[in-house]
Amino acid sequence: MKRVILGMSGGVDSSVAAVLLKQQGYEVIGLFMKNWDEKDEGGVCSATQDYEDVMRVAGALDIPFYTVNFEKEYWDRVFSYFLDELKNGRTPNPDVMCNQEIKFNAFLDYALKLEADYIAMGHYARVLEKDGRFYLARGRDENKDQSYFLSRITEKALSKTLFPIGELTKMEVRSIAERHKLYTAAKKDSTGICFIGERNFDAFLDKYLLSTKGRILTVDGKVIGEHSGLIHYTIGQRKGIGIGGVGSGEPWFVVGKNLKKNILYVAQGTDHPALFTTELLGEQATWITEKPVFPFKAAAKFRYRQKDIPVTLYETKNGSIRVVYDEKVKSITPGQVAVFYDGEICLGSAIITKGRPLEEKYRFLHE
């Protein structure tokens, strides 16, 4: 009997993954990862609640489960990266880094030491094997597909990974949970960044990073307000800027940051040209199965749940990835992940560094 170590989060997805693995004849061992230990504003530690839910589900399914503490690894490999990126004026994606560094790295290493044949996760994604190579494919549920967040894991990890719910829709997953009377059947999906949850994001950041107030300028150089610290803003942001009612009455958007001068740049109007770029540069490219031959055409996503964007990819002399769009794209965000696809196959990703503006006069926003 093949042994599978299943990452159990306390949610309905990993709970149903356990059901399916048992039905398929695997020896299933649940493993609860403790990556973060801090109470929210209400004095509640969500990890404790999730652990109790895992305990209930494991008991109902009669599978053993254990807890492993990855708090140090998480701090060193994910949270420190997250803070450094914010200090550099970028907007990182810690959920992508958590998959790369913790779930499909530290967790996998730990599972193999327990003589596991596979690890399993409750992600909406699939592993396809062809001619001895392993490929990451989108989940069948287009609305829940999580291949975006898995775009920086390795083929080695994929070869040891099962995604039991990858062929299912969320509705089907909840239906299975209800039929098996699982405690998590009606539990709502978690939202927000993995370690922050649904607490006040700005207040959380102020505990770890010093933020300095500064001027808000229009792209034409007019001072129209004061920001609370550049770490609290992201490119494309519309809400929470604090300059409503100024100008034409149209919404304002964050379009750039100047770290040296501590300036936040904004533009008014949903179609303002300063919001758009025609291409971007990406660094730290990761190719899941094999490095492609450049140049090549692909589909790309620059944020989760974004519609596929037709692009052409080039490799620069210094190893960066130049991504040229077929049509202009709005609000690409440095620090976020550009993920590349060939049909249903996720090829890999790169970290966005900067874009090329639609109009040359706005180049200063991307330097």
C-alpha positions in Angstrom: 0.0 0.0 0.0 1.4 3.4 -1.0 1.9 5.9 1.8 0.7 9.5 1.3 1.4 12.4 3.6 -1.5 14.8 3.2 -1.1 18.5 4.1 -4.3 19.1 6.1 -5.2 22.8 6.7 -8.5 22.5 8.5 -10.4 23.4 5.3 -12.9 21.5 3.3 -10.5 21.0 0.3 -7.9 19.0 2.2 -10.6 17.2 4.1 -12.1 15.9 0.9 -8.7 15.1 -0.4 -8.3 12.7 2.5 -11.6 11.0 1.7 -10.6 10.5 -2.0 -7.2 9.2 -1.1 -8.6 6.6 1.3 -11.1 5.6 -1.4 -8.2 5.1 -3.8 -6.5 2.7 -1.4 -3.7 4.8 -0.1 -2.4 4.7 3.4 -3.1 8.3 4.4 -1.4 10.2 7.1 -2.5 13.8 7.8 0.1 16.5 8.6 -0.9 19.9 9.9 1.7 22.6 9.2 2.1 25.3 11.8 3.8 28.1 9.9 2.6 31.1 11.9 1.7 31.6 15.5 0.1 34.9 16.3 -3.3 36.0 17.6 -5.6 38.3 15.6 -7.2 41.5 16.9 -9.8 39.4 18.7 -7.2 37.4 20.6 -7.8 34.3 18.5 -5.1 32.2 16.9 -6.6 30.8 13.6 -4.0 28.1 13.6 -5.5 26.7 16.8 -9.0 26.7 15.3 -7.7 25.0 12.1 -5.8 22.4 14.1 -9.1 21.5 16.0 -10.9 21.1 12.6 -8.1 18.8 11.3 -8.4 16.7 14.5 -12.2 16.3 14.0 -11.9 15.4 10.3 -9.0 12.9 10.9 -11.0 11.3 13.7 -14.1 10.9 11.6 -12.0 9.4 8.7 -9.9 7.2 11.1 -6.6 8.5 9.8 -3.6 9.3 11.9 -2.4 12.9 11.9 0.5 14.9 13.3 1.7 18.4 13.6 5.0 19.8 12.2 6.3 23.2 13.1 7.7 25.2 10.2 7.6 28.6 11.8 11.4 29.2 11.6 11.5 28.1 7.9 8.5 30.2 7.2 10.0 33.3 8.8 13.4 32.8 7.1 12.2 31.8 3.6 8.8 33.6 3.2 8.1 36.3 5.7 11.6 37.9 5.6 11.3 38.0 1.8 7.9 39.5 2.1 9.2 42.4 4.3 12.3 43.0 2.1 10.1 43.3 -1.0 7.8 45.8 0.7 10.8 47.9 1.9 11.9 48.0 -1.8 8.6 49.4 -2.9 7.2 46.2 -4.4 4.1 44.1 -3.7 5.2 40.5 -3.1 3.0 37.4 -3.2 3.9 35.3 -0.1 1.4 32.6 -1.0 3.4 31.7 -4.1 6.6 31.8 -2.0 5.0 29.6 0.7 4.3 26.9 -2.0 7.8 27.2 -3.4 9.7 27.2 -0.1 7.4 25.4 2.5 4.7 23.2 1.1 6.7 21.7 -1.8 10.1 22.0 -0.3 10.4 21.8 3.5 7.1 19.8 3.8 8.2 17.4 1.0 11.6 16.8 2.6 9.9 16.1 5.9 7.4 13.6 4.3 10.2 11.7 2.5 11.9 11.2 5.8 8.7 9.5 7.0 9.1 7.1 4.0 6.2 8.6 2.1 5.6 7.6 -1.5 3.8 10.8 -2.2 2.7 14.1 -0.6 -0.8 15.4 -1.3 -2.4 18.8 -1.1 -6.0 20.1 -1.4 -5.1 22.4 -4.4 -7.2 22.9 -7.5 -4.5 21.8 -9.9 -3.4 18.6 -11.6 -0.2 16.7 -12.4 0.1 15.2 -15.8 2.8 12.6 -16.7 4.0 12.1 -20.3 7.1 10.2 -21.4 8.5 10.2 -17.9 8.2 14.0 -17.4 5.8 15.6 -15.0 3.7 18.7 -15.9 1.6 21.1 -13.8 -1.9 21.5 -15.3 -4.7 23.9 -14.4 -7.5 22.6 -12.1 -10.8 21.6 -13.9 -12.7 24.3 -11.9 -11.7 27.5 -13.8 -13.0 29.7 -11.0 -10.8 27.9 -8.4 -7.7 26.9 -10.4 -4.7 27.4 -8.2 -1.9 26.7 -10.7 -1.0 30.4 -10.5 0.2 29.9 -6.9 2.1 26.7 -7.8 4.0 28.2 -10.7 7.4 28.2 -8.9 7.5 24.6 -7.7 9.8 22.0 -9.3 9.3 18.9 -11.5 10.9 16.9 -8.8 8.2 18.0 -6.3 5.5 17.4 -8.9 6.7 13.8 -9.4 6.0 13.2 -5.7 2.7 15.1 -5.5 -1.0 14.2 -5.7 -3.8 16.7 -6.1 -6.9 14.6 -5.3 -9.5 17.4 -6.0 -7.9 18.8 -9.1 -10.5 17.2 -11.4 -13.4 18.5 -9.3 -15.3 21.7 -8.9 -15.8 23.4 -5.6 -19.4 22.5 -5.6 -18.5 18.8 -6.1 -16.0 19.1 -3.2 -18.6 20.5 -0.8 -21.1 17.8 -1.9 -18.6 15.1 -1.1 -17.9 16.7 2.3 -21.6 16.8 3.1 -22.2 13.2 2.1 -19.4 12.1 4.5 -20.8 14.5 7.2 -17.4 16.1 7.5 -17.2 18.9 10.1 -15.6 21.2 7.5 -18.3 20.8 4.9 -19.8 24.3 5.4 -16.6 26.0 6.5 -16.0 29.1 4.4 -12.9 29.5 2.3 -10.0 31.4 3.9 -9.2 34.8 2.4 -6.4 37.2 2.6 -2.6 36.6 2.8 -1.7 33.2 4.3 -0.3 34.5 7.6 -2.3 37.7 7.9 -5.7 36.3 7.3 -8.6 38.8 7.5 -7.1 41.2 10.0 -6.2 44.9 9.3 -3.4 44.7 6.8 -1.9 48.2 7.4 -1.9 47.7 11.2 -0.2 44.4 10.8 2.6 45.9 8.6 3.2 48.8 11.0 4.3 46.2 13.6 7.2 45.1 11.5 8.1 48.0 9.2 8.6 51.7 9.7 6.4 53.8 7.5 7.0 57.5 6.9 4.3 59.8 5.6 5.0 61.7 2.4 3.5 63.6 -0.5 0.9 62.3 -3.0 1.6 63.8 -6.5 -0.3 63.6 -9.7 1.6 62.3 -12.7 1.8 66.0 -13.8 3.6 66.9 -10.5 0.7 68.5 -8.5 0.6 67.8 -4.8 -2.9 66.6 -3.9 -2.5 64.8 -0.6 -0.4 62.9 2.0 0.2 59.2 2.1 0.7 57.1 5.2 3.8 55.3 4.1 4.6 53.7 0.7 4.5 50.2 2.1 0.7 50.6 2.4 0.1 51.1 -1.3 0.2 49.0 -4.4 0.2 49.8 -8.1 -3.3 49.9 -9.5 -4.8 50.5 -6.0 -8.1 52.5 -6.1 -9.5 52.4 -2.6 -8.0 53.8 0.6 -5.8 56.5 -1.1 -7.6 59.3 0.7 -8.0 61.8 -2.1 -11.7 61.3 -3.0 -13.6 64.3 -4.3 -10.6 65.9 -6.0 -10.5 66.8 -9.7 -13.1 65.5 -12.1 -14.8 63.1 -9.6 -13.5 60.0 -11.4 -11.6 57.5 -9.3 -7.9 57.9 -8.5 -5.4 55.1 -8.9 -1.9 54.5 -7.6 0.5 54.4 -10.7 4.0 54.7 -9.2 6.3 55.2 -6.2 9.6 57.1 -5.7 11.3 55.5 -2.7 14.2 58.0 -2.6 11.8 61.0 -2.5 9.0 59.2 -0.6 6.5 60.2 -3.3 3.3 58.3 -4.2 2.1 59.0 -7.8 -1.5 58.8 -8.7 -3.6 59.3 -11.9 -7.3 60.0 -12.3 -9.7 57.9 -14.5 -10.0 54.2 -15.2 -8.5 54.6 -18.6 -5.7 57.0 -17.8 -2.7 56.1 -20.0 -0.3 56.1 -17.0 -2.1 52.9 -15.8 -1.1 50.9 -18.9 2.0 49.1 -20.1 2.9 47.3 -23.3 5.5 44.9 -21.9 7.3 44.0 -18.7 10.5 42.6 -17.4 10.6 39.6 -15.0 13.5 38.2 -12.9 14.2 34.9 -11.2 12.4 32.9 -13.9 11.4 29.4 -12.8 10.5 26.8 -15.4 8.7 23.8 -13.9 9.5 21.0 -16.3 12.0 22.4 -18.8 13.3 25.7 -20.0 11.5 26.8 -23.2 13.2 27.9 -26.4 13.0 31.7 -26.8 11.2 33.5 -28.2 7.9 31.8 -28.0 4.2 32.7 -27.7 2.2 31.9 -24.5 -0.7 33.0 -22.3 0.1 34.9 -19.2 -1.5 35.9 -15.9 -0.1 38.8 -13.9 -2.5 38.3 -11.0 -4.7 35.5 -9.8 -8.0 35.0 -11.6 -6.9 37.4 -14.4 -8.0 36.3 -17.9 -5.3 34.8 -20.0 -3.2 37.5 -21.8 -1.6 36.6 -25.1 2.1 37.4 -24.9 5.5 36.7 -26.6 8.4 35.9 -24.3 12.1 36.8 -24.9 15.1 36.1 -22.8 17.5 39.1 -22.3 21.3 38.9 -22.2 21.3 39.1 -18.4 18.8 36.3 -18.1 15.7 38.4 -17.4 12.4 37.6 -19.2 10.9 40.2 -21.5 7.1 39.8 -21.8 5.5 41.6 -24.7 1.7 41.7 -24.7 -0.5 41.5 -27.8 -2.5 44.4 -26.3 -1.9 47.0 -23.6 -2.4 45.7 -20.0 -3.5 47.7 -17.0 -1.8 48.0 -13.6 1.0 45.4 -13.7 2.6 45.3 -10.2 6.3 44.9 -9.5 6.9 42.1 -7.0 3.9 40.1 -8.2 4.3 37.0 -10.3 3.9 36.7 -14.1 2.8 33.1 -14.7 3.0 31.5 -18.2 0.8 28.9 -19.8 0.8 26.7 -22.9 -2.9 25.7 -23.0 -3.7 23.9 -19.8 0.0 23.5 -18.9 1.6 25.9 -16.5 5.2 26.5 -17.7 6.5 28.5 -14.9 6.8 32.1 -13.8 9.0 35.2 -13.1 8.9 38.0 -10.6 7.7 41.3 -12.2 10.4 44.0 -11.9 9.0 46.8 -14.1 6.9 47.6 -17.1 7.2 49.7 -20.2 4.7 52.5 -20.3 2.1 53.0 -23.0 3.3 56.6 -23.3 7.0 57.5 -23.1 6.4 60.5 -20.8 5.4 58.1 -18.0 8.7 56.2 -18.0 9.6 57.8 -14.7 6.9 55.7 -13.0 8.8 52.5 -13.9 12.4 53.5 -13.0 
